[in-house]
């Protein structure tokens, strides 16, 4: 199943500040996320004030996202 990805303006701005090779790796993992959803490794459901959000760890970076059609 492919998931629709919507990337915020703020995320796009922050992404543009990242240098390679991390930038390429982040794009690769986001592309993978759009196909696999929560079945990927390194995904964690957040808690507390961030309940309902997930994080994908990519080296020193974290991609925070929500998934309306994913089931943990």
HELIX and SHEET records of a PDB file:
HELIX    1   1 UNK A    9  UNK A   16  1                                   8    
HELIX    2   2 UNK A   22  UNK A   36  1                                  15    
HELIX    3   3 UNK A   37  UNK A   39  5                                   3    
HELIX    4   4 UNK A   48  UNK A   50  5                                   3    
SHEET    1   A 3 UNK A  43  UNK A  45  0                                        
SHEET    2   A 3 UNK A  53  UNK A  58 -1                                        
SHEET    3   A 3 UNK A  61  UNK A  66 -1                                        
END                                                                             
